[in-house]
Amino acid sequence: MLRRVQDSVRRLPALARLSAIAALLLIAAAAQTGVRSGVTVCGPGTYGPPCGTNVAWLPLVVAGVLLAVVAGSPGHLWPLPAMWLVVSTIAAATGPVGSTAFLVLALVGGTIALAVAIVVDVAPRVRAARRRTDR
């Protein structure tokens, strides 16, 4: 099923590019939402809202990754975590941070995801270069 959808999207290059851009924008929105949301003062002893979890960003990440997979973007994995890192950093630098713990985890997780994505993207090229030099 997924293969058929990917093939139909790849037949229309403009749709594939538009879907890839939309996936990046969804990841950017998720990072912005995650950094900005979060309750710093909550609970019954405060005037703030009740304590809850900061999961408003999660559906945006899931939608962005699924759209990237459907668009055929997994040829290069690094743009999604790179976008996450850049937007998280800019959001933290330009306004109030909802949850410092989320920001730290977002930056550490984004850095690890970016490193893994770069290794996964570069590994086939390194193997191909070794095969050429071994001949």
Secondary structure as UniProt FT lines:
FT   HELIX           2..10
FT   HELIX           13..36
FT   TURN            44..45
FT   TURN            56..57
FT   HELIX           58..71
FT   HELIX           73..75
FT   HELIX           79..94
FT   HELIX           100..134
//
